[in-house]
Structures are given as structure tokens and as C-alpha cells.
Amino acid sequence: MFCAIKKKNKFNTSIYILFLFFLIFFTKFSTISANANTYKIDDLEISKPYDNNFNKEAVIDKAFIKAFEQILLKITSINEDEIKNFTELKNIYGLIESFSIVDERFIDNKYISKFEVEFNKKELFNFLAKKNIFPSIPKEKDLLLVPVLIKSDDNQILLFSENPIYVNWNKSHKKYFLLNYILPNEDIEDINLIKRNVNNIEKYNFNEIVSKYAMSDYIILIIFQKGNNYNALIKSNLNNKLIISHKKFSLNENQSIESIIKSLKLDFENQWKKLNIINVSIKLPITLSVNSKKYNLIKNLEKKLYDLDLVSNYYIESFSNQKIIYKIIYNSTPDKFINEFKNTNIILNTSSSIWSIE
């Protein structure tokens, strides 16, 4: 009898050791994604003359600087003129998670290469926090743009192909831009609607036109031109938030329609970034419990945490054969964290101090 009990205890101990080994292994490798949370710049082309002074390390350094400029322009409101103040190589080296050269060519005594450069999100955010700069989630967005140009001198309305704003809007696109603009079709019905409301154009809501495109995000851009002066009325509906703003332009020999478009696009990008800002000074600790036997659920949870830009860090605080306890640092409010899991197969139970996954 004693021997049977001893063998049973030995068997249970072996199972527990095996389970412990599995969890240590799982913990080590499942949290790698959190530590390697990165922002990547890809398809970055760098060229240098291939001569006696060619130095491949200089090419790589140039790629690092260009990639860093692009990531800053993508996630902050720093403009192209200010960017040089932040691109010291000694700082950039510590922010790079990894890089690779995906293509190399030699053409006409020129070396041309394409890079992928990944930045560590946590280190990048820490760098920006020290400079009192709040980053934004680099979330791309498709939206409808309805541009209307009205010549105030003769009350002439220029729409679609007659409107140089419409014609030139999508001709140039910066790689770091997050907004992708859908322009309306040349619909005679839309033209008549706008013309009928020209005398009340500032109050007209454009709902009949916007509703045709089934897009919740849109910008109505009404520009009044008088000589070389342009006054823009902008009605932006982004993330269900309506913002009305005004902007003035005065064209001279150094400016063009393209310069107006560039200025407006930069404003719209910054407006979008403000709506998606990450306040790293907010560090909400969340404790989350999950059944340790539900491997697929654990896998889905960690993928979700990895994908959330507002999660600055997460790790396994403790584990047993029943539960795994996660500690999560979230850069926003509890309501926003809960909302992140809506329409997913991960159901949060927040009824106790330690939240759980059902």
C-alpha cells in the first residue's frame, strides 16, 4: 500500500515538473513578441556612388537616418524642417530592433539597396518622452474627400475635373502619410445638389453625397477664391468627431495649388494623429487572469496584446496549473482597453479587481 502511494506521488511530482518546465518555456518564448514590439519601415531605397570611396557602413547609417526620419514623421507632428534636430546616429542605434537588406543592385557605377528597419516601440517611446513628445498610433485610414472651389468674384463653382484641387489632390503622396483619400465620382446629381445649395454652402451638410460612399470618415473642403487669396472652410468627420476649421492661403510666385494641397494634407495628418495620440505618461496597470489549460485562448490573447499600440508592456506575473496571471501596462483608460476587445472572441470579465478572460 505504501509503495503504491509513493509511486503515485512520484508520478504526480513528475507531471508537475513537466508542467512547470512547459510553463517556463512558454513564458520565455510567448513574451518575446512583447519585448520585440517594433515599428517597421520597409521598402527604403538608398543609393551611393560605387567608387574608391564606397563604404557600405555609410550606406547602412544613411538607411538608419532615413528610416528614423520616416518613423518620426509617421507617428509625431514633427515636420520635415525640424526632423534634422532628432537624427543623431548615436541615439538612433539604440532604438533599432533589427534591419535587413532585402535587395542590392549595381547600376551605372551606383550601388542601390532596399532596407527594412525595425524600431523597438518601447525604446522609441522612451526617447520621445524624454523630449516631451507624445507619439500617435500609426493607424492608416481611408476617407472621403469632397473638395469644392468657389470663385467669389463671379460665384463660379468648380467641381471635379474643373477643380484643380480635385485634379491634383492625389498626384503626390508622402510615404509617411496615414490618410488615403477617396475622391467622389463626377456624378451629375452631386453637381446639381451642390449648385442648388451654393448660397447656403457653408451650412450644407453634404449628407446626400457622403451617404453614397458608405464611409463614416470624411472631409468636406470648401475653398473660396478671390484673386490670389484662398479661404478654406473644412468640415472633418474623423472617428465620429466633427471638427470645423478655417485656413487662409495667399498665392505668390513661390506658391502654387500644389503647395496649398501639401499644407492641407499636413494639417489633416496632424488632426488624425491628435485623435490617436498615445499619452505615455498614463500608465494604467491591469491584472488579467486566464485559464492556463486554454492554449489557443492564451495564444490569441498574447497576439492581441502585441498588436495593441496602447499596450506599452506586458508580462506573466505568476502561473499555476490553473491560471496564468498577466500584468499589463496600458497607456489609456480602462474603458478604452475594454473597448479594444469588442467584436473579438476574447471576452473580458471585469467584475473583480483581477480581470479574467472567459
C-alpha positions in Angstrom: 0.0 0.0 0.0 2.8 2.4 1.0 4.7 1.6 -2.3 1.6 2.3 -4.4 1.1 5.7 -2.7 4.8 6.5 -3.1 4.7 5.7 -6.8 1.6 7.8 -7.2 3.2 10.8 -5.5 6.3 10.3 -7.7 4.1 10.2 -10.8 2.3 13.5 -9.7 5.7 15.2 -9.0 6.9 14.2 -12.5 3.8 15.6 -14.1 4.1 18.8 -12.1 7.8 19.2 -13.1 6.9 18.6 -16.7 4.1 21.2 -16.4 6.4 23.7 -14.7 9.0 23.2 -17.5 6.4 23.8 -20.1 5.2 27.0 -18.5 8.7 28.3 -18.1 9.4 27.6 -21.7 6.0 29.1 -22.7 6.6 32.2 -20.6 10.0 32.8 -22.0 9.1 32.5 -25.6 5.5 33.8 -25.5 6.6 37.2 -24.2 9.3 37.6 -26.8 6.8 39.4 -29.0 6.2 42.0 -26.3 9.8 42.7 -25.9 10.3 42.9 -29.6 7.3 45.1 -30.2 8.5 47.2 -33.2 7.6 49.7 -35.8 9.0 48.9 -39.2 9.9 51.0 -42.2 10.2 48.9 -45.3 10.9 49.4 -49.0 13.5 52.1 -48.1 15.8 52.7 -51.0 19.3 54.0 -50.5 21.8 54.8 -53.3 25.5 55.7 -53.3 28.2 56.1 -56.0 30.2 52.9 -56.2 33.8 54.2 -56.4 37.0 54.0 -54.5 35.4 55.9 -51.5 32.5 53.5 -51.3 31.8 52.4 -47.7 28.9 50.1 -47.0 28.7 51.1 -43.3 28.0 54.6 -44.5 25.1 53.3 -46.6 23.7 51.5 -43.6 24.0 54.6 -41.5 22.2 56.6 -44.1 19.4 54.0 -44.1 19.1 54.2 -40.3 18.7 58.0 -40.5 16.2 57.9 -43.3 14.2 55.2 -41.6 14.2 57.2 -38.3 13.0 60.3 -40.1 10.2 58.4 -41.7 9.0 56.8 -38.4 9.1 60.2 -36.7 7.1 61.8 -39.5 4.6 58.9 -39.3 3.9 58.9 -35.6 4.6 62.5 -34.5 3.7 66.0 -35.6 7.3 66.9 -36.2 7.7 68.5 -39.6 10.3 67.9 -42.3 12.2 71.1 -41.4 12.5 70.1 -37.7 13.4 66.5 -38.3 17.2 67.1 -38.5 17.3 68.1 -34.9 16.5 64.5 -33.9 18.6 62.4 -36.2 21.9 61.8 -34.3 23.2 58.4 -35.2 24.3 57.6 -31.6 20.7 57.9 -30.5 19.2 56.0 -33.4 21.5 53.0 -32.9 19.9 52.3 -29.5 16.3 52.4 -31.0 16.8 49.8 -33.8 15.5 46.3 -33.1 16.7 44.8 -36.4 17.4 45.6 -40.0 17.9 43.7 -43.2 19.0 44.5 -46.8 16.3 42.9 -49.0 17.8 43.9 -52.3 21.1 45.0 -53.7 22.0 46.2 -57.3 24.9 47.9 -59.1 23.7 50.1 -61.9 26.0 52.6 -63.8 28.6 52.7 -61.1 25.9 53.2 -58.4 25.1 50.9 -55.5 21.3 50.7 -54.9 19.9 48.8 -52.0 16.5 48.4 -50.3 16.2 48.2 -46.5 13.8 47.1 -43.8 14.4 48.8 -40.5 12.5 47.8 -37.3 12.4 50.1 -34.3 11.7 48.9 -30.8 8.5 50.6 -29.8 9.2 50.8 -26.1 12.7 52.4 -26.6 11.3 54.7 -29.3 8.5 55.9 -27.0 11.0 56.4 -24.1 13.2 58.5 -26.4 10.2 60.7 -27.4 9.0 61.0 -23.8 12.4 62.5 -22.8 11.9 65.1 -25.4 8.3 65.7 -24.2 6.8 64.4 -27.5 3.7 62.2 -27.5 3.6 59.7 -30.3 0.4 58.6 -32.1 -0.8 55.2 -33.2 0.3 54.8 -36.9 -3.2 53.8 -37.9 -3.9 54.2 -41.7 -7.4 55.4 -42.7 -9.4 55.6 -45.9 -11.7 58.6 -46.0 -13.8 60.5 -48.5 -12.7 64.0 -49.5 -15.2 66.3 -51.2 -13.4 69.4 -52.5 -15.4 72.4 -53.8 -13.8 75.5 -55.2 -15.9 78.7 -55.4 -14.6 81.7 -57.2 -16.1 84.6 -55.2 -15.7 87.2 -57.9 -18.3 85.6 -60.2 -19.7 83.0 -57.8 -18.5 80.3 -60.1 -18.4 76.7 -58.7 -15.5 74.5 -59.9 -16.2 70.8 -59.3 -14.4 67.6 -60.0 -12.3 67.8 -63.3 -12.8 71.6 -63.4 -11.4 71.9 -59.9 -7.5 72.0 -59.7 -7.7 70.9 -56.1 -9.6 67.8 -57.1 -7.4 67.1 -60.1 -4.1 67.4 -58.2 -5.0 66.1 -54.8 -3.8 62.5 -55.2 -0.9 63.3 -57.5 1.6 63.4 -54.7 1.7 61.2 -51.6 4.3 61.1 -48.9 5.3 57.7 -47.7 4.7 58.5 -44.1 1.1 59.8 -44.7 -1.6 57.8 -42.9 -4.6 59.1 -44.7 -5.8 57.7 -48.0 -8.3 59.9 -49.8 -11.2 58.7 -51.9 -12.5 61.4 -54.2 -16.1 61.4 -55.3 -17.1 60.4 -58.9 -18.2 63.0 -61.4 -21.9 62.5 -60.7 -24.2 64.9 -62.4 -26.7 64.5 -59.5 -24.0 65.6 -57.0 -23.1 68.6 -59.1 -26.7 69.7 -59.2 -27.0 69.2 -55.4 -24.0 71.4 -54.7 -25.1 74.1 -57.2 -28.6 74.2 -55.7 -27.1 74.8 -52.3 -24.3 77.3 -53.3 -25.9 80.2 -51.5 -26.0 78.1 -48.3 -22.9 76.1 -48.9 -21.3 76.8 -45.6 -24.3 75.3 -43.7 -25.0 72.5 -46.2 -24.1 69.1 -44.7 -23.4 67.1 -47.9 -25.2 64.1 -46.4 -26.7 63.1 -49.7 -23.3 62.9 -51.3 -21.4 61.3 -48.4 -24.1 58.6 -47.9 -23.4 57.2 -51.4 -19.9 56.1 -50.4 -20.7 54.3 -47.1 -17.7 55.9 -45.4 -18.0 57.1 -41.8 -14.9 59.3 -42.1 -14.9 62.2 -44.5 -13.7 65.7 -45.1 -15.7 68.5 -46.8 -13.3 71.0 -48.2 -14.8 74.3 -49.4 -12.4 76.8 -50.8 -13.4 80.4 -51.6 -11.0 82.0 -54.1 -10.8 85.8 -54.6 -7.8 86.7 -56.8 -4.7 85.1 -55.2 -6.4 84.7 -51.8 -7.9 81.4 -50.8 -10.1 80.9 -47.7 -10.8 77.3 -46.8 -13.7 76.0 -44.7 -13.0 72.5 -43.5 -15.6 70.1 -42.0 -13.8 67.0 -40.8 -15.6 63.9 -39.5 -13.0 61.5 -38.2 -13.6 58.8 -35.6 -17.2 60.2 -35.3 -15.8 63.5 -34.2 -16.9 66.5 -36.3 -14.4 69.4 -36.4 -14.9 72.7 -38.2 -11.9 74.8 -39.0 -10.7 77.5 -41.3 -7.4 78.2 -43.1 -6.2 81.0 -45.3 -3.7 80.9 -48.2 -2.2 83.6 -50.4 -0.5 82.5 -53.6 2.6 84.3 -54.8 5.3 83.4 -57.3 6.8 80.9 -54.8 3.5 79.1 -54.2 1.1 77.0 -56.2 -2.1 74.9 -56.0 0.3 72.0 -55.1 1.6 74.0 -52.1 -2.0 74.5 -50.8 -2.7 70.8 -51.2 0.5 69.9 -49.3 -0.3 72.3 -46.5 -3.8 71.0 -46.2 -2.7 67.4 -46.2 -0.2 68.0 -43.4 -3.0 69.6 -41.4 -5.3 66.7 -41.9 -2.5 64.2 -41.0 -1.8 66.1 -37.7 -5.5 66.3 -36.9 -5.7 62.5 -37.4 -2.6 62.0 -35.2 -4.1 64.0 -32.4 -7.1 61.7 -32.4 -4.8 58.7 -32.0 -2.3 60.2 -29.6 -0.6 57.9 -27.1 -0.1 59.6 -23.7 2.8 57.5 -22.3 2.6 59.4 -19.0 -0.6 57.4 -18.4 0.5 54.0 -17.1 -2.6 52.0 -16.2 -1.7 48.7 -14.6 -4.1 45.9 -15.4 -4.0 42.4 -13.9 -5.6 39.8 -16.1 -6.2 36.1 -15.4 -6.6 33.3 -18.0 -7.1 29.6 -17.7 -3.6 28.0 -18.2 -5.2 25.0 -20.0 -6.7 27.1 -22.8 -3.6 27.3 -25.0 -5.4 28.7 -28.1 -7.0 31.4 -26.0 -3.7 32.3 -24.4 -2.2 32.5 -27.9 -5.0 34.8 -29.2 -4.7 37.0 -26.1 -0.9 37.5 -26.5 -1.3 38.3 -30.2 -4.0 40.8 -29.3 -1.8 42.4 -26.6 1.1 42.5 -29.0 -1.0 44.3 -31.7 -2.3 47.0 -29.3 -0.3 50.1 -29.7 -1.5 51.4 -26.3 0.0 48.4 -24.5 3.5 49.6 -23.6 4.4 46.3 -21.9 3.0 43.0 -20.6 4.5 40.0 -18.8 3.4 36.9 -16.9 3.4 37.8 -13.2 2.6 34.3 -12.0 1.3 30.9 -13.2 0.0 27.6 -11.9 -1.7 24.6 -13.4 -4.9 26.5 -13.1 -4.2 30.1 -14.1 -1.7 32.4 -15.7 -1.7 36.0 -14.3 -0.7 38.8 -16.7 0.4 42.2 -15.7 -0.3 44.8 -18.5 0.7 48.4 -18.7 -1.8 50.4 -20.8 -1.4 54.0 -21.9 -5.0 55.0 -21.7 -8.3 54.4 -19.7 -9.9 51.2 -18.6 -12.9 51.8 -20.9 -10.7 52.1 -23.9 -8.9 48.9 -23.0 -12.2 47.1 -22.7 -13.4 48.5 -26.0 -10.3 47.1 -27.7 -11.7 43.6 -27.1 -15.2 44.2 -28.5 -16.0 42.2 -31.6 -13.3 39.6 -30.7 -13.5 36.1 -29.4 -11.8 37.3 -26.2 -14.4 38.1 -23.6 -13.3 40.2 -20.6 -14.8 39.8 -17.2 -14.1 43.0 -15.2 -16.3 42.2 -12.2 -13.4 41.8 -9.7 -10.1 43.6 -9.1 -8.3 40.9 -11.2 -9.9 40.8 -14.6 -10.3 37.5 -16.3 -10.8 36.0 -19.8 -13.8 33.8 -20.3 
